[in-house]
C-alpha cells in the first residue's frame, strides 16, 4: 500500500505544481517531477488517507460529476450569502446543527467536510464517528435528518459512488 499512497501523493503534488506554475515548459515539468517524487518518497508512506484514492474510470467520471455539483452549490451559496449581506432584512438564524454521514472512508469524509466548509454559509465544526457538527448561517431545522438532507446528502450521494 505504500506505493499506492506515494503515487497518489506524487499525482496530487504534480497537479498542484502545474496549477501554481501555469506552464508546461520542459524545465518546469522536470523540476516539478523531481520535487514531487522526492516529497512523495519521504511523506507518501505516512499519508494513509491517500491509500483510498480510486484510479478507475468510474471514479474519474463521478469525480467530475462531484466537481460540477460542488461548483453549482458553491455558486448558489455565494449568492445566498451575498444577498444576506446586501439585504440585512433577509432572515439569519445561525447555529450548530447535528448531521449524519454514511461515509466510512477517511478520504470521502475529508472531501465531504472540506466541501461543506468551502461552501459559504456552512462550516464543519467537529466530527464524531458518523456525526458531523456544522455551523449553519440559517438553521432551517434542528432535526438531524432535515439538516443532513439539506447540507450533506447532495455531496454524500456522489462520494458514496466513488469511495463506497
C-alpha positions as CSV (number, residue, x, y, z in Angstrom):
1,X,0.0,0.0,0.0
2,X,3.0,2.3,0.4
3,X,3.5,2.6,-3.4
4,X,-0.2,3.5,-4.0
5,X,-0.1,6.3,-1.5
6,X,3.2,7.5,-2.8
7,X,1.9,7.5,-6.3
8,X,-1.3,9.3,-5.3
9,X,0.8,11.9,-3.4
10,X,3.0,12.3,-6.5
11,X,0.0,12.9,-8.7
12,X,-1.6,15.4,-6.3
13,X,1.8,17.3,-6.0
14,X,2.2,17.4,-9.8
15,X,-1.3,18.8,-10.3
16,X,-0.6,21.5,-7.7
17,X,2.8,22.2,-9.3
18,X,1.1,22.7,-12.7
19,X,-1.6,24.9,-11.2
20,X,0.9,27.1,-9.4
21,X,3.3,27.4,-12.4
22,X,0.8,27.5,-15.2
23,X,3.4,26.3,-17.6
24,X,4.4,23.0,-19.3
25,X,7.9,24.0,-20.3
26,X,10.2,21.1,-20.1
27,X,12.4,22.6,-17.3
28,X,9.3,23.4,-15.2
29,X,7.9,19.8,-15.7
30,X,11.3,18.2,-14.8
31,X,11.7,20.3,-11.6
32,X,8.1,19.6,-10.6
33,X,8.5,15.8,-11.2
34,X,11.8,15.6,-9.3
35,X,10.4,17.6,-6.3
36,X,7.1,15.7,-6.3
37,X,9.0,12.4,-6.5
38,X,11.3,13.3,-3.6
39,X,8.4,14.6,-1.4
40,X,6.3,11.6,-2.2
41,X,9.1,9.2,-1.3
42,X,9.6,10.9,2.0
43,X,6.0,11.6,3.1
44,X,4.0,9.1,1.0
45,X,4.4,6.2,3.5
46,X,2.9,8.3,6.3
47,X,-0.1,9.5,4.3
48,X,-2.7,6.8,4.8
49,X,-5.7,8.9,3.6
50,X,-4.3,8.8,0.1
51,X,-4.5,5.0,0.1
52,X,-8.2,5.4,-0.6
53,X,-7.8,7.2,-3.9
54,X,-9.6,5.4,-6.7
55,X,-7.9,5.2,-10.1
56,X,-10.8,3.8,-12.1
57,X,-12.8,5.2,-15.0
58,X,-16.0,5.2,-12.8
59,X,-14.2,7.1,-10.0
60,X,-12.9,9.6,-12.6
61,X,-16.4,10.1,-14.0
62,X,-18.0,10.6,-10.6
63,X,-15.2,12.9,-9.5
64,X,-16.1,15.2,-12.5
65,X,-19.8,14.9,-11.5
66,X,-18.9,15.8,-7.9
67,X,-16.9,18.8,-9.0
68,X,-19.9,20.0,-11.1
69,X,-22.3,19.6,-8.2
70,X,-19.8,21.3,-5.8
71,X,-19.4,24.3,-8.1
72,X,-23.2,24.7,-8.5
73,X,-23.6,24.6,-4.7
74,X,-20.7,27.0,-4.3
75,X,-22.3,29.5,-6.7
76,X,-25.8,29.1,-5.1
77,X,-24.4,29.6,-1.6
78,X,-22.3,32.5,-2.6
79,X,-25.4,34.2,-4.0
80,X,-27.4,33.4,-0.8
81,X,-24.7,34.8,1.5
82,X,-24.2,37.9,-0.7
83,X,-27.9,38.6,-0.7
84,X,-28.0,38.3,3.1
85,X,-25.2,40.9,3.3
86,X,-26.8,43.3,0.8
87,X,-30.3,42.9,2.2
88,X,-30.0,42.7,6.0
89,X,-33.8,42.2,6.2
90,X,-33.3,38.6,5.0
91,X,-33.6,36.2,7.8
92,X,-30.5,34.9,9.5
93,X,-30.7,32.2,12.2
94,X,-27.1,30.9,12.8
95,X,-26.5,27.8,14.9
96,X,-24.7,24.5,15.0
97,X,-26.7,21.5,13.7
98,X,-26.0,17.8,14.0
99,X,-25.9,15.8,10.8
100,X,-25.2,12.2,9.9
101,X,-23.0,10.6,7.3
102,X,-22.9,7.1,5.9
103,X,-19.3,7.6,4.6
104,X,-16.7,5.3,6.2
105,X,-13.7,6.3,4.1
106,X,-11.3,8.8,5.6
107,X,-10.8,10.4,2.2
108,X,-14.5,10.6,1.5
109,X,-15.2,12.2,4.9
110,X,-12.3,14.7,4.3
111,X,-13.7,15.7,0.9
112,X,-17.2,16.0,2.4
113,X,-16.2,18.1,5.3
114,X,-14.0,20.3,3.2
115,X,-16.8,20.8,0.6
116,X,-19.2,21.8,3.4
117,X,-16.6,24.2,4.9
118,X,-15.7,25.7,1.5
119,X,-19.4,26.4,0.8
120,X,-20.3,29.8,2.2
121,X,-22.9,29.7,5.0
122,X,-21.7,26.4,6.4
123,X,-18.7,25.3,8.4
124,X,-17.8,21.9,9.7
125,X,-17.0,22.3,13.4
126,X,-16.5,18.7,14.6
127,X,-16.7,15.1,13.6
128,X,-17.6,12.3,16.0
129,X,-17.8,8.9,14.3
130,X,-20.7,9.3,11.8
131,X,-22.0,12.6,13.3
132,X,-20.9,15.9,11.8
133,X,-21.5,19.2,13.7
134,X,-22.0,22.0,11.2
135,X,-22.3,25.7,11.8
136,X,-25.1,26.9,9.5
137,X,-25.9,30.5,8.7
138,X,-29.6,30.0,8.6
139,X,-30.7,26.9,10.6
140,X,-33.9,25.7,9.0
141,X,-34.4,22.8,11.4
142,X,-32.8,21.3,14.4
143,X,-33.9,17.8,13.2
144,X,-30.8,15.7,12.3
145,X,-32.5,14.2,9.2
146,X,-33.6,17.6,7.8
147,X,-30.2,19.1,8.3
148,X,-28.5,16.1,6.8
149,X,-30.7,16.3,3.8
150,X,-30.1,20.0,3.3
151,X,-26.4,20.1,3.8
152,X,-24.8,16.6,3.5
153,X,-26.8,14.5,1.1
154,X,-26.1,16.4,-2.1
155,X,-22.3,15.7,-1.7
156,X,-22.6,12.4,0.0
157,X,-24.6,10.6,-2.7
158,X,-21.8,11.1,-5.2
159,X,-19.0,10.4,-2.8
160,X,-20.6,7.0,-1.9
161,X,-20.3,6.1,-5.6
162,X,-16.6,6.9,-5.6
163,X,-15.5,5.7,-2.2
164,X,-18.2,3.1,-1.3
